[in-house]
Amino acid sequence: MPDAAGSGSGSNTNKVTTVSCTGATKAATVTTEEGVLHYEYSTDTTGATPPTISTGGIVEFKTSATHNVIPTTGASFPSDPGLNVGFNADVCLKFSTAGDFNFACITHGFKGKIIVQ
């Protein structure tokens, strides 16, 4: 099970790394809610459109007790191992490289994405 601090800290190979939320300028926030099986994006009023952020942008992930964020794998839905947030966590992640960063809830399987340009 991933820890609440995320797994990107200190890695030179990850394109997604954990940073402090204190004082950070956040490009977007991704939240989960008990009883709701999807991710909510602060950049979209319907909560359905993944945010597009600039390279070096920071996204705050706020997960509930029953939802988390794990990187997805496979050719059709690749991601980065740093994109990893535990249950009931508040973690900021910095995206240092352009691309699509896909993730899912390990418990329920619903998927999300951050687009970095």
Secondary structure as UniProt FT lines:
FT   TURN            4..5
FT   TURN            9..10
FT   STRAND          16..19
FT   TURN            22..23
FT   STRAND          28..33
FT   TURN            34..35
FT   STRAND          36..41
FT   TURN            42..43
FT   TURN            45..46
FT   STRAND          52..53
FT   TURN            55..56
FT   STRAND          57..62
FT   TURN            65..66
FT   STRAND          69..71
FT   TURN            75..76
FT   TURN            81..82
FT   TURN            87..88
FT   STRAND          90..95
FT   STRAND          99..104
FT   TURN            106..108
FT   STRAND          111..116
//
